[in-house]
Amino acid sequence: MYMFAGMLSFLDICYTAVTIPQILVIFWIGRVHIAFSGCLLQMYFFHSLGITENYLLTIMAYDRYIAICNPLRYSTIMTSRCCKLLVFACWLCGFLSPVTKLILVTFLPFCGSNEIHHLFCDLSPLLHLACADTFLNVITDFVINSCIIILTSAFIALTYTKILITIILMNSAEGRRKAFSTCSAHITVVLILFGSVAFMYVRPQTVYAPEYDQLVTINYTILTPLLNPAVYSLRNKEIKRALKKYLQIY
């Protein structure tokens, strides 16, 4: 659990580093200039890190499932090697998933206005600047995002259904309380992140209200990474104890 939580924190640092500096500049001076290649790189890393976090949260759901439903076998199933392989698979799949979308964008001709009405370079605002039919780009983006979100959401829902059944069948009230406490942090993060991302990226159209989408964007680019440390760390007794000990030293 601590390895996955630490990796989630590292992902959030990288995730926010891709967009937050530019958003702050926009809020400060009103606009920012970026080269086309830089725009594509920002879009690629933003999507790659976001998808990687999506997969990581799915793996964390599986980790909770093993811990609660098969506690006696947890140490033999979730070995250090297994955890490292799962994390590596999350990063690999996350960075391969948006490659097709990125390649298709590079073949589009861009002319006229070069002003993106968004807080950073994202696919939908970028497609508005294209001087060609973007139907293939929109459909490809919709299919890839839908598959990722639907499959991971279904897996998480299945694991938590089994977890809930196991918790209900527990005889100890203390055991049920600990199990719910273990899962509540993960469920909170999943609902916030998946809800916002599904609204933004699982829709087969490019017509949208920029101001409304910018508000939703702030939710999963700023608020979610901000809440993750509080949700995971401050609800964990061991981490709180270690934090107090560290603060007492200094």
Salt bridges, closest charged atoms under 4 A:
ASP63 OD2 - ARG64 NH2 2.62
ASP122 OD1 - HIS47 NE2 2.72
ASP141 OD1 - LYS101 NZ 3.16
GLU174 OE2 - ARG177 NH2 2.65
ASP213 OD2 - ARG203 NH2 2.43
